[in-house]
Amino acid sequence: MKNLLALFLKKHFLFLVFLFSSFSSCFSQSLFSDSALASVKVWIGADSLEWLYSNPVSNQYLKADMVYENGLVSDTMRNIGFRLRGNTSRFSKKKSFKISFNTFLPGRRYQGVKKLNLNGQHNDPTMVREKFFYQLWNKAGMPARRTVFVKLYVNNRYMGLYTALEEMDKDWLQRTMGNNAGNLYKCTYPANLVYLGPDQDAYKAVQTSAVTGGRAYSLETNEAEDDYAGLVQLCAA
């Protein structure tokens, strides 16, 4: 009887260990899971951080380290890229940031992504507008962009609640479209998809009013070809 009881307990103990291990493994790969409020902790040299704040319009990545914690796992990523992002948010009290996992280690990804956007939502006191938008976007059948709330710390200083957004890049195209060979255009104000005629240069000439400058219609993939034929067709339609 004792042997049978010991065997029973052993089997069920192993089952529970396996179950917890499987759950933990799945959870650790859930960067965009809403099941827990994770923390993103960035460690960057004081001089580098001061430089970022002193050069708000720069898109230069500076070296930093990151720790991701979600209650079950704690992952450390060395030599990530860290910079400010956004337009008006660059001059707000609550900054927005971008993390790059592959700037200093080409090809590296964390949980399947090369970059992570951290939006401070400085002009939305509710903090929910962008998150709700992408939930509706996903339910409408659009190519899903994953988002999640996180707590951000920089050099052990709590920066507040942030919305972490998946970067729309070739990895995103591959995941959502099954193909990343096409052209991906980023539209920044005053880009409004108004048809400007068949000449591609007319669209390339539209300049953004963002503090970082550049084209309002920015080609994010296949930059060397600089082909805007697809954008012209979209605006014509």
Residue pairs with C-beta under 8 A, 6 or more apart in sequence:
24 72
24 73
27 33
27 35
27 36
27 70
27 72
27 73
28 70
28 72
28 73
28 75
29 111
30 70
30 111
31 38
31 68
31 110
31 111
31 112
31 113
31 116
31 146
31 148
31 164
32 146
32 147
32 148
32 164
32 166
33 70
33 148
34 148
34 149
36 70
36 71
36 72
37 149
37 150
37 151
38 68
38 69
38 70
38 71
38 148
38 150
38 151
39 67
39 68
39 69
39 70
39 150
39 151
39 152
39 153
40 66
40 67
40 68
40 99
40 116
40 118
40 150
40 151
40 152
40 153
40 162
40 164
41 66
41 67
41 68
41 69
41 152
41 153
41 156
42 64
42 65
42 66
42 80
42 82
42 97
42 99
42 152
42 153
42 154
42 155
43 64
43 65
43 66
43 67
43 155
43 156
44 52
44 62
44 63
44 64
44 65
44 82
44 154
44 155
45 62
45 63
45 64
46 155
48 62
48 63
48 64
48 82
49 154
49 155
51 62
52 58
52 62
52 82
52 83
52 84
53 95
56 84
56 90
56 91
56 211
57 90
57 211
57 212
58 83
58 84
59 83
59 212
60 83
61 81
61 82
61 83
61 98
61 100
61 103
61 104
62 81
62 82
62 83
63 79
63 80
63 81
63 82
63 104
64 79
64 80
64 81
64 82
65 76
65 77
65 78
65 79
65 80
66 76
66 77
66 80
66 82
66 99
67 74
67 75
67 76
67 77
68 74
68 75
68 77
68 110
69 75
75 110
77 101
77 110
79 104
79 105
80 99
80 100
80 101
80 103
80 104
81 98
81 99
81 100
81 101
81 102
81 103
81 104
82 97
82 98
82 99
82 100
83 97
83 98
83 100
84 90
84 95
84 96
84 97
84 98
85 96
85 97
85 98
85 117
85 118
85 119
86 95
86 96
86 119
87 188
87 210
87 211
87 212
88 122
88 123
88 211
89 95
89 96
89 119
89 120
89 122
89 123
90 96
90 211
91 211
92 120
92 122
92 123
93 122
94 120
94 121
94 122
94 159
94 160
95 120
95 159
96 117
96 118
96 119
96 120
96 122
96 162
97 117
97 118
97 152
98 115
98 116
98 117
98 118
99 115
99 116
99 118
100 114
100 115
101 108
101 109
101 110
101 113
101 114
101 115
101 116
102 108
102 109
102 114
102 115
108 114
109 171
110 116
112 171
112 175
113 166
113 167
113 171
114 167
114 169
114 171
115 167
115 169
116 164
116 165
116 166
116 167
117 164
117 165
117 166
117 167
118 150
118 152
118 162
118 163
118 164
119 130
119 162
119 163
119 164
119 165
120 159
120 160
120 162
121 127
121 129
121 130
121 162
121 163
124 130
127 149
127 161
127 163
130 147
130 163
130 165
131 147
131 149
131 163
134 144
134 145
134 146
134 147
134 165
137 144
137 145
138 144
138 145
143 172
143 176
143 177
144 176
145 165
145 166
145 168
145 172
146 165
146 166
147 163
147 164
147 165
147 166
148 163
148 164
149 161
149 162
149 163
149 164
150 161
150 162
150 163
150 164
151 158
151 160
151 161
151 162
152 158
152 159
152 160
152 161
152 162
153 159
166 172
168 184
168 186
168 220
169 184
169 220
169 221
170 180
170 184
170 221
171 180
173 179
173 180
173 182
173 184
173 221
174 180
180 221
182 221
182 222
182 230
183 219
183 221
183 222
183 227
183 228
183 230
183 231
184 219
184 220
184 221
185 217
185 218
185 219
185 220
185 228
185 230
185 231
186 217
186 218
186 220
187 193
187 216
187 217
187 218
188 208
188 210
188 216
188 218
189 208
189 209
189 210
189 216
190 206
190 208
190 209
190 216
191 206
191 208
191 216
191 217
193 234
193 235
194 235
195 235
195 236
196 202
196 203
196 206
196 235
198 232
198 236
200 227
200 228
200 229
200 231
200 232
203 217
203 228
203 231
203 232
203 235
204 215
204 217
204 226
204 228
206 215
206 216
206 217
207 213
207 214
207 215
207 216
208 214
208 215
208 216
208 218
209 216
217 228
217 231
219 226
219 227
219 228
